[in-house]
Amino acid sequence: MEHTLKNVWENFVAERSISLCPTSLVSDYKQTTKWLLACPIQNLEEGRKIMNWVLNQKPTKSSRRVAMYLKALYTWAASEEIGYLDKNPIAKYKMPKPPQSDDR
């Protein structure tokens, strides 16, 4: 069975929701869920393409925050006890430097 970004993200959030404060779920995780559902690439194996898509969205500050959660998702999904992925395709992904000017 192919694991999609959507279903693995839902499982990740479900596991994290046990230990998260409710405001994190409502704010950061809700925003990340919207972004990841809007992503045209849903094949979990295409992590680099997904990361590139996320980082090309605006506003830049939000895209970087979503990218941080995406990295956590991939670390979790590739961990031995979870096993959705044999290896993490974005483990060595170099995040771009933050922009020098504000996005205001």
NORRAQUI-V591134 format. One record per residue. RES is the residue in one letter. PSI is psi in whole degrees, 0 to 359 (999 if undefined). Layout:
res = {RES:RES}
psi = {PSI:PSI}
//
This chain:
res = {M:E:H:T:L:K:N:V:W:E:N:F:V:A:E:R:S:I:S:L:C:P:T:S:L:V:S:D:Y:K:Q:T:T:K:W:L:L:A:C:P:I:Q:N:L:E:E:G:R:K:I:M:N:W:V:L:N:Q:K:P:T:K:S:S:R:R:V:A:M:Y:L:K:A:L:Y:T:W:A:A:S:E:E:I:G:Y:L:D:K:N:P:I:A:K:Y:K:M:P:K:P:P:Q:S:D:D:R}
psi = {131:130:125:160:316:308:327:321:317:318:321:311:319:317:318:331:339:322:356:152:145:327:328:318:319:321:281:311:326:315:315:320:314:315:314:329:331:346:129:345:116:356:114:330:340:48:321:321:320:314:317:317:311:312:346:1:162:150:153:318:318:319:324:323:315:320:323:316:325:318:318:320:312:323:315:311:330:358:153:318:341:303:25:330:146:324:158:111:348:18:323:16:126:116:140:155:147:149:148:330:158:156:24:999}
//
